[in-house]
């Protein structure tokens, strides 16, 4: 598992059936983007494949790749198939779960 801020990557066995291939934007893949700051968790290596199924991203990489963010240290992720997740938090007062935004 790899973690950078509110984004984490866990190993996946395979890319789900019917997942759609995602195109890079400005030579990078956006894993999560902040609405207020426009900062993004992004992959700058475009020699990999990114897919989306039901709002979840999957990465298929034959080589190590780097995930960058303006407020976090970059992380180097090993080759493989990875599922991208977002950390959740529970608000006991509102009795609801929501995605963490960093």
Number of C-alpha atoms within 10 A of each C-alpha: 9 15 16 17 15 15 18 16 19 13 14 15 9 13 19 13 7 10 16 15 14 15 14 16 11 8 12 15 22 21 21 20 15 11 10 8 9 9 16 19 23 21 23 17 17 15 12 15 17 25 19 18 14 9 9 13 22 28 26 18 19 13 12 13 18 13 23 20 17 12 12 11 11 15 15 13 17 14 14 15 19 24 21 20 18 19 14 12 12 12 9 8 6 7 7 9 11 11 12 13 16 16
